[in-house]
Amino acid sequence: MRLQVIKTVRKGAILFLVVALSGVSLADSDTAEGEALVIRYPVLGEEYGQTRPNYFLELLTLALDKAGEEYVLHPVTLSNFRESRSVMSVAKGVYDIHWMNTNKTRETVLRPVRVPLFKGLIGWRLLMIRSGDEDRFADMRDLEPLRNLKTVQGHDWPDSAILESNGLRVIRTPHWEGMFKMLYAGRVDYFPRSVVEVWKEQSVFSGLNLAVDQHVALVYPSAYYFFVRRNNTRLAEAIERGLLAAIEDGSFDRVLMAHFGESLERARLNERTLIHLENPLMTPETPLDRPELWYRP
């Protein structure tokens, strides 16, 4: 009999559960009513994957607690990560859930829980630039000046297609660290980063002498969702029920502000020129008509 120690969260308490894997399959996590949900999630080895996991796990446990579910959280360690690969990993049952930026393909292959985990802030983009270029963007009022410049995005990020569809010149690369080095080296002119991540990334790459533009913000509808397998109805419904309860009682916003309130205050979004972009990747099912799900400065 082979034993595995699993870090467990069950109704808010931290426990350790010893699971006998002989005759028991953790891959069968589409559990019946009355059984504890066994939820496997990815733990990523590279720096990109380590920037926000605590936030997502805190929201996940909050949702499951609000839904009144018994559950076990089981980490699955990955040596590398691409979002497109993670879509297939969830679909094939390598793990049960992942948090990802949505697009039409992902919503077709997997089942999204359509409650935006950043309340849309993933689509509020500040421009990371080289120190010394701060005045270059000071008088910008629309996208036209950016169309003459080059930017960089992840090879399989939905944001790459969003920026390209709005007429911007995007260089795609699979290497997260390399994007910041490309900016530093002058191969691109700016790097749009979400308000919830730009300040931390500037700190991580402090040796590259990068700055954050203080004048404009690119804004487009965008959502990070929890994604599960299409047939994992119980898990999807429990998470949605719990997230909506947390939004209603204010606990969702308390988690959001605990993690990102300082960044939002620093960004001064209501003092910036807001340049709105279209997002052709959003599906008709996106709950844009529900203002309680979206951040407004």
N, C-alpha and C positions, 0 to 999 in steps of 0.2 A: 504493500500500500504506500503510495506516494503522498506526502502531505505538503501543503503550501500555505504559508502565512499570508493573509490578505488584510491590508488596512481597511477597516470597515467603518462606515458612518451609518448609524441607524437611529432615526428620529432625533438627530442633533447630538448624540453622544459619540465619542471616539472609542471604538472597541478594537480588539484584535480577534479575528475569527480564523480557526483552523479548519480548513475544508478538506475532506477526504476526496481526492479526485478519482479514486477507484470506483467506477460505476456512476460517477456524477460528472456531467458536462457543463462547464461554465459557458460554453458557446450557446447553450439553449437558454437564453436569457429572456425570451418572450414568455414570461411566467404566467401561470394562471392566477386568478383572483385568490387571495388568501395566502399566497406564497410571497416571501420577501423578494423584491426585485434585485437581481444581480446585475450590476451595471458596470461594464468594463469601459474604461476611457483611456485615451493615449497619453503617455508621458513622453515628451520630446527631448532628445538629447542636445539639439543645437540651440544656439542663443535665441533665435527667432521664436522658437516654440516656448521659451521660458519667460516671455515678457508679461503675459497676462493670465497664466493658468489659475492662479489663486482666485481671481475674480470670477472666472467661469465656474469653478468648483463651489465657490461660496453661493453663487446664484443657483446652481444645481441642487445643493443641499437645502437651500432656503425653499426652493420650489417643492421638493419632495416632502419636506417637513410640513409645509402649508397644505399639501395635498393629503397629508395623513398616511403616507406610505411607509411601510417597512422596506429597508433597502440595504444593500451592500455595495460599496464602491471598490472596484478592483482596478488598479493601474496596470496598463500594458505598455512596457517601455519600447520605444522605437529608436532605431539608430539614426534615421534621417526622416525628412518630412517634406512632402509637397501636398498642397490642398487637393489636387486632382487625385493623387494616390490615396489620400484619406477617404475620399468619397467611395472608392472601390473597397477600401478596407472595412468601412461600415456596412456597405452593401453585402459583402461576403461574410460578415460575421466575425472578422478579426477582433473588433471591439464593437460596442453597442451604441456609442454616442460620440459625437464630436461637435465642436462649435466652429462654424465657418461662415465666411461672407457668402451671401446667397447669390445665386444666378438661376437661370431657367433650367439648365442641365441638372444642377444639384437638386432642385426641387422636383425634377422628374425621376431621378434615380433613387433619391432618398425621400424620407418624410420630414419636412421641416416643421418645427414648432414656431409658428409665426408670431412670436413676441420678440421684438428687436432687443438684443441683450445689451446694447449700448444706447438704446433709445434713439438710434439713428446717428449717433455721434461719430461712428466710423466713417460717415460720409461728410463730416466737417473737416476739411483738409487745410492745414497750414503748410507753408512752403519752407522746407529746409533748404538752406542756401549756403554758399561759402561766406565766411566772415569777410567783410569788405564790400559785399554786394548788396548791403541793406538798402541803399537808396535806389537801386535798380528797379524795385517793384513799388516804390512809394506812390507813384501817380497812376497806378493801374486801376482802371474802372471796368474793364471787360476782358474777355478771353483773347482778344486780338493780339496783344503783345506777346502772350505765351505761345501763340502759334508759330512764332519765329524762333522759339527756343526749344531745347531738347530736355526731356525728363526721362526718368527711369522708373520701372515698376517690375514686380515679379512676373516671371514667365507665364504662370497660370493664374495670376490674380484677376478676379473680375474687374478690378480697378483699371487694369491695362486696357481692356476693351472699352470701358466707360470713357476714359480720357481720349482714346483714339477716335471714338464715335463723335466726340466733340471737337475734332479737328486738331488735336494736340499731337506732337511728335514724341512717340514713346519708344525707348529702347528697353526691350525685355531681357531679363536675365534670371536664371534660377538661383543665384547666389545672393542671399540677403546681405551679408557683410559687404559683398562687392558693390552693392548699390551705393553705399555711403562712400566707399573709396572712389567710385566713378565720379561722384559729385566733387569730392575733394580734388581729384586730378583734373577737373575741368572737362571731362568727357560728356557731362550733362550739366544743365544750368540750374536746375532746381529739382526737388524731390518732394512731392506732396505727401504728407503724413497726417494721419488722424490726430485730432486734438488730444485724444486719450493716450497717444503713444509718442508724440513728437519730442516731448521734453525728456522722457526717459532715454530715448534713443540718442538724443544729443549728448546726454551724460555718458552713455555707454561708449560713444565714439568721440569723447572729448579731445582725444589726441589728434583728431582730424581738423580741429578748428572750424567747426560748422556752426551756423547761426540759424535762428528761426525768424523769418520775415514777420514784421510787426504790423503790416498794413492791410493785407487781404486774407480772405478765406475762400477757398473753393467749396461749394456746397452742392451735394447731389444726394437724392434719396438712396440709402444703402442700409443694409441690415445684416448683422450677425445673428444667426439662429442656432439653436440646438438642432442637430440632425440625427435621426435614428433610421433604422431599417423601415422599409415601407410597411411591413406587417407587424411592427412592434407597437401595436395600438395602445396597450396599457401604459407603456412608458411615455409615449407621446402625450396621451391625454392627461396623465398625472402631472407631467412637467407644465403643460399649458395651464391646467387648473391652478397649480401652485403659483406660477409666475403671475397670473392675473390677480390672484388673491394678494400677492405681495405688492403689486402695483396699487391695488385698491387701498391697502392699509398703510402704505408709505414705506414699507420695509425694503422694497426694491430700490427706491430712490436713496434710501439711507446707505445701502451697499454701494450704489453707483457713486455717490458723493464721497463716501469714505475712501474710495480708490482714486477718484478722478476730480474731486472738487477743487483741489489745489491747481490742477492743470487748467480747469475751466476758468478759474479766477485769473490765472496768469495769462490766458489767451485773450481776454477782453473781447469776446466775440461781438458784442453789441457796439463796439467802437470801430470795427473793421469794415472795409468794403467787402460786401458779400457778392461773389460771382457765382451764379447758379448754373449748373450743368444738367443736361438730361442724362438719365440712366435707362438705356434701352433694355437692360438685363432684368429689370424688375417685372415680376409676373402680375397679372390682373388680381391675383389673390392677396397681394401685399396690402396690409391693413393701413393704408395711408389716410383713411377717413376716420381713424381713431386717435384723436390728439393725445390721449393719455399715454399712448405707447411711444411717443416721440418727444425728444428734447427741444425746447425753444428757449433761446437766451432772453 
